[in-house]
Amino acid sequence: MVSLFLAAVLATVVSDQPVTQQNYAQAYQSAHDEGKPLVVVVGAEWCPACVTLKEQTIAQMKAEGEFSEVSMAIVDQDAEPALAAQLKRGQSIPQIIVFSPQTSGGWKRTQMTGFQTRATIRTVLKRAKQRILGS
């Protein structure tokens, strides 16, 4: 019962904040122009793990500013099958793909498949940011 209440409160808090959702092209351009990591989540509306990842884990992280230094896009594999096929490795979803710009040019790709915890996502984002700083 308490978790249901907390979920309702969180949904209210998150929905009250303006969320600027970028499509993949906008997120890529922003990451490229600003030299920051690009985070892409590939999933589907019929996938329970995808919905939970998007509506709870990522929504909480966004609300707390954990995606403030990255560009992000969510790609629905049913709405954009060609793009999803280009991005995904394997068929499993959800997939979180983090592209980090490299000082030598190009992008380093890090991929997580399946539902991920906030701690895991946070660790991957930290590494991506460190690569940019040359740490």
Residue pairs with C-beta under 8 A, 6 or more apart in sequence:
7 56
10 56
10 59
10 60
10 63
13 63
14 59
14 60
14 62
14 63
17 63
19 62
21 73
21 74
22 30
22 71
22 72
22 73
23 73
24 40
24 73
24 75
24 80
24 83
26 73
27 38
27 39
27 40
27 71
27 72
27 73
28 38
28 71
28 73
30 36
30 71
31 37
31 38
31 70
31 71
31 99
31 101
32 101
34 71
35 101
35 132
36 69
36 70
36 71
36 101
36 129
36 132
37 69
37 70
37 71
37 98
37 99
37 100
37 101
37 125
37 128
37 129
37 132
38 70
38 71
38 72
38 73
38 98
38 99
38 107
39 67
39 70
39 71
39 72
39 73
39 96
39 97
39 98
39 125
40 72
40 73
40 74
40 75
40 87
40 96
40 97
40 98
40 99
41 50
41 53
41 54
41 58
41 72
41 73
41 74
41 75
41 94
41 95
41 96
41 97
42 75
42 77
42 84
42 87
42 88
42 93
42 94
42 95
42 97
43 49
43 50
43 51
43 53
43 54
43 74
43 75
43 76
43 77
43 93
43 94
43 95
44 50
44 76
44 77
44 78
44 93
45 51
45 76
45 78
46 78
47 93
47 94
49 93
49 94
49 114
49 115
50 93
50 94
52 115
53 94
53 96
53 115
53 116
54 74
54 94
57 115
57 116
57 117
57 118
57 121
58 67
58 74
58 121
60 118
61 67
61 118
61 121
61 122
62 72
66 118
66 121
66 122
66 125
67 125
69 129
70 98
70 125
70 128
70 129
75 83
75 84
75 87
76 84
77 84
77 85
77 88
77 93
87 95
87 97
88 95
89 95
89 111
89 113
90 113
92 113
92 114
93 113
94 113
94 114
94 115
95 111
95 112
95 113
96 111
96 112
96 116
96 121
96 124
97 109
97 110
97 111
97 112
98 109
98 110
98 111
98 112
98 124
98 125
98 128
99 107
99 108
99 109
99 110
100 107
100 108
100 110
100 127
100 128
100 129
100 131
100 132
101 107
101 132
102 108
102 131
103 134
108 128
108 131
110 124
110 127
110 128
112 120
112 121
112 124
